[in-house]
Amino acid sequence: MDYSYIFRSAKIKKDSQALEAAGFTSSASDDNGNCVTFFMNRPVAKGAFNAKILMSLEKQTLTVQLYDSATGEKYALFDMPKAGGAFIGSLREEVQKLVDEIKATCFETNDLKDKYLAWLKTRFDSEPDFPWPDTPDFCVFRCPNQKWYALIMKVKYRQLGLTGEEEVWVVNMKANSESIPSLIDQKSIFPAWHMNKKHWITVLLTAATNFEKLQELTEKSYGLVNKAVVRK
């Protein structure tokens, strides 16, 4: 099963000892001798299964496969999203805990939300507006004419077309419709969630997002919103 989504919400720690501390062993290096592929085996379900965890820093992937400890055969049902039941659910829950441990040990996980909010206030003299009582943490930032240029909210990875039920902070902002196709990278910039995809984009507010690029896109959003209003 693919758990590569963690590379979109966090950055791998530069200290290689973090991977060793988590239990990983290097299995491949690049042309410069840098370790780029790591693996780890962990018992699951009290040893009934062996979880084989493979991480590629070069490709930014993390996958987990389960093998029956008695027969050595791959447990295919684990990889089938539609396979259900209490037993499969318990296996996935245990593996998810392993992945969460890896993320906590090997990755820098601080998101950009607070840093971004502080920058918005400094750059645009903006204060957040919280217009929705049922989602009190969601906020919008407005130009002086009260038009939005940024909407900050939480969505699940799957709502962006990615694997995973984890929630992540994002910002919706306006972009030039002609440039949107080239901006979308399906890594940190996506078609707008729950807004007009022709004019808006969604950007992750995670440790893996380029903050300078985020600032640049926000500047453009503010300018587009202001420009549109001036024309009226």
N, C-alpha and C positions, 0 to 999 in steps of 0.2 A: 504494500500500500504506500502511496505517495504522501509524504509529509513535508514536501519542499516549500510549502507556504511559509515556513519559519524564516526562510531567507528574505522574505519580503517584509517581515516585521522586525527583523533584528540583523545585526552585523556580527559576523564571527569574530571572536576575540583574537587579537594578534598574538597573544601568548599561547604557543603551541602546547604548553603544559596543561592548559585547560582541557584540551581534548584527551590527553593522557589521564588526567584526573577523573574524567567521566568514564574511562574504560576503553577508549578507542585505541586502535593500533593502525599505524600507517601501512598502506598496501600499494601505493603508487606515488611517484614523484614526477614533476615536470622537468623540462630540459635544463633548468637551472638548479635542480636538486631540491626544490621545495616540495614538501609533502602536500599532495592535493586530493588524495583519496584515502579514506579511513573506514575501518569496519569494527564492529563490536558484536559479540554474542551475549544475549541475556536470557535467563530462564523465565518462562511465563507459565501461568496457571500451575504454580507449585512444581515446576519442572516438567510438566507434561508436554510443553512445547519449547522450542528454542527460537528466540527472535534474532534474526540476522539483520543487523542495522548497517546500512552502507551510506556514507556521506561523501559527496564530491564537492570540494571547494571550488574547483574549476568550473563545473557545470551548475553549481549551487542547487544540488539536489540532496534529498534525504529520503531514503526508502526503507521500509521494514517488511520483511517476509517471515512468516511463521512456518516452522518445520516440526513435524511430529517427532518427539524425542525417541520414541521406541522404534519407528520405522525409517526415520530420516526423510520421509516424503513431505513435500510442500503441502501445507494446508490451504488449498485453493479458495475455500469459502471466505477466508479472511479478506481476500482481495476483491470480493464481489460486493459492490455497494448495496445491491438489493437483497443480499443474504441477511436474514434477520433472526430473531430468537434471543432468549436470555443468555445462552452460552456464548454466541458470537458477540453479543453486546458486552459481556464481561471481558472477553479477550481484547476487544477494541478499547475498552476503558483502561485496562491494564497497560496496553501498549501506549495509549495516549499519555498516561502518567510517565512512562519512560521518555517519550518525546519531550514532555514538559520539563523533565529533569535535565535532558540534554540542552534544551534551550536556556534554562536557568544557569547551567554550568559553563556552557561553551559560547554563549552569545551575549552581546550587549543589547539589552532589551528596552532601554528608556525611549519612550516615544517623543515626538517633536511637538506635541500639542501645547504644553505650557510655554515652551520657547517661542512657538509660532504666535501664541496669543500676546506675549510680551512684545514681540516685534511689530504686530499689527497696531498695538497701542502707540508705540514709539513712532512708527513710520507714518501712519495715517491719522493719529490722534483719535483712534476708534475705540469705542466701548462695545462689548457684546450685548446683543439683544436676545432675550430668551422668549420667543413667541408661542411655544407649545407646552402647555401644562402637563401633557401626558409624556413628554420627553424633555424634562427640565434641564438636562445637560446639553441639549442641542442648542446652538446659538448661531446668530447671523451677524454679519458686520455690514454696515450700510455706508454709502456715500452720503454727503450732506443732504442730498435730495431724497434720502430714505430708500433708495434702491439698493438691493443686495449686491455685494461684490464677492462675498465669501459666506459659505454655509458650512459650519463644522458639526459633524454628527458621527455616530457609530453605525457601522454596518458589519455584516458577517462576510467573511472571505468569499463564500459561495455566491453572494449577491453581486460580486464583481466578476463572477465566472471562474473563480479559483477554488481549489480544494480546501475544505476546512470550515468548521462551524465557529471558529474563534472570532470574537468581535474586535474591530480595529477602528481607531479614529481616522476620519478622512475629512477633506475639505472639498466642497464643490465650488468651482469658480468659473467665470466666463472666459471664453477664448475665441479667437478669430476662427470662424467656421472653416476657412480655407486651410488653416494650419493644424486643426485638430487631428486629422488622420496621421500626420507626421509626429505629433506629440505623443499619441497613444503608444505605450510600449508594453502594456499588460504586465508590468512589473511594479511600477509605482504610480503610473498615470493611466487612467482608464476612461472609457466612455462614461458620461455622467450617470450616477445612480439617482433614479427617481426625478430626473430633470431632463430638459430638452438636450438630447445628445448632439444636436447640430450646433449648439452654441455654448455648451457647458462641458466641463471635464471633472473627473474625480481624482484627487491626488491623496495617496496614503500619507498619514502623519506618523511615520515610523522611523526607527533608528536607521533603516536602510535607505531612506529617501534623501536625495541631495537637497540640502536646505537652501543653497544658493539658487538652485533651479526653482524651488518652491517660491522663493521671494520674487524671482523674475516673473513667474506665471501670475502671482498675485498682483504685481505692479501692472501687468497687462490687463488683468481682469478689472482692476479699479479704473484704469484708463478707458476701457471699452464701455463700462457702465456710465461713467461720467460723460463720455462722448455721445452716447446714445441719448442721454437726458438733455444735453445741451441742444441737440438737434430739434428736440420738441419745443 
